[in-house]
Amino acid sequence: MKDKATKLTINTSFDVYSSADDLPEEEQELLRKAKKAVKTAYAPYSGFNVGAAILLNNGKVVTGNNQENAAYPSGLCAERVALFYANASYPNVGVKTIAVSVKSNTQVITEPVSPCGSCRQVIAEYENLYGAPIRIIMSGETGKVYVSESIENLLPLVFNKKHLK
């Protein structure tokens, strides 16, 4: 019997900047705030510190960082800390951009690090809630910066509320 499957090809695209200095000034500032949030992350177990800064549609910026817990998985990632704080503090205000940065206690991270799967799903939820894409800026400690215009580039075939009807 012949295989009747067809192929589905999914393409994603990112803007790649050689350094944060090449970003527009507003995004450089947002990334600086994410890097500042890295410094106060609570990551005694992994030594992998993550900071996030969110620019809201009203111009406010909120930050978050990862919070680990010995009772894994009770901790929370920086992106979700910042997103949940933003929505709790500024309900009904959409998210324009999120910047994410990292620092490891054991190595220098030279490549951009993207949000984990759970954070991707939460970003997708907020895109869906506010009906607009969220620009995502991803960096390591040094080097290139990746920018995505929407979570759809990081989470193709996204699961959202349309699947629950």
N, C-alpha and C positions, 0 to 999 in steps of 0.2 A: 504494500500500500504506500502511495506517495505522500510525502509530507505536504499538508495543505496550508501550513503556516506562511505568513508573509512577514516581512521585516518592517519594523517601525523604527525609524531613525529620528533621534531627538538631538537637535543642535542647540547649544547655549553659547552666549557670547558675553565677554567681559571687556571692559576697558582696562588696559594694563599701563600703569604709570611707572617709570623707572625709579621714582622716589616720591615721597609725600610732598616734596617741594613743588612738584609738577601739578598738584591738584589745585582747583580754584581756592582762593583764600578762605572762603566760608568753610569748605571741607577740610582744609588744613587745620583750621581752628577746632573743628569737631573732632578730628583725629587726635589733636593734642590733648583734648579733654578725655578721650578714651585712654590715651597713654597715661594720663595723670591718674585715672581711675584704676589702672593696673597696679599702681603703687600701694593701694590700700585693699587689694583683694585678699581674701582669707583662703589660702590654699596650702595648709600645712602638710597635707598628705601627698598631693601630686606635685607640688612645687611649680605648677603651671598656672600662672596668674593671667587673668583675662579682664579687660576693661571694655566697656561699651559706653558710647555717648549717642544720644538720640536728639535730633533736631525735629521739633514739632512744627506743625503748620502755623502755629501762633508765634513762632520765633523763639520759644523757650527751649532750653537744652537741659536734659536730665541725664544723669550718668548712673552706671551700675557696675558691679564687678562680681566675679564668681565668689561663692560662699560655700566652702566645703563643710562636711560634717562626718564625724567618725561613723555614724550610722548611715553609711551609704545606702541608698541614693537620696538622702534627705537634703543634700546641698542643692544649690541652684546656680545655673550659668549666668554670666554677666549680661548677656542679651536679654534673658527673661527677667532678671532683676530689674533692668532698666525699662523694659517694655511694660511690665506690670506696674512699676512705680509711676511711669508716665500716664498710664490709663487711669490709675487710682487718683492721681493728683490733678490731672487735666482730662476729665471724662469728655468725650465727644470732640476731642481735638486729635486730628490725624497725625500720623508719623510721616515726615518727609524723607528723612535720611537716618541711617544708623551706621556708626563707625565702630569697628571692633579692632582691638590691638591685644597683643600677648607678650609675655615675658616669661621665660623659663628660668628656674633656679639652677639648671644643670647644663644648659646649652644656649647658644645664641640662635634665635629663630629668625632666619633670613627670608623665608617665604611667607606670603600672606596665609593666615589661617582662617578658614571659613567657619561659620556657625555649625554646631552639631545638629543632628537630625531633629531633636526635640525643639531646639531653638528655631530651626527652619520652619517647622510646623507652626510655631507660635507667630513667627513673622508672617507666614501665609494667612493666619487667622486675622491679623491686624490689617493686612492688605485687603482681605475680604470684608472686614468690618467697615473700613473707611472707603472702600471702592476705589482705591488708588494704589499704584505700585510704591514700594519703599525702596529707595536707593540704598545699597549696601556697600560700604567701604571696608575693605579687609586688608590688614597689614600684619607683618611680623614686627620684630624689634627694629629691623633695618631692611633696606632693599625695596623691592617692588611693592606696589599697592594695586590690588584688584578692585574694580568697581563694577557692580551689577546694577542694572536698572530696575530689577524686580527679583523677588524670591523665586520666581518661575525658572530663572537660570540655574539656581541651586537646588530646586525641588521640582523637577519636571513631573508631570502626572500628579500634581498636588491633590491631596484629599481635602475637601472642604465641604461647606454646608450643602452644596448642590447634590452631594452624594447621599445626604440624609433625608431627602424628601421622598 
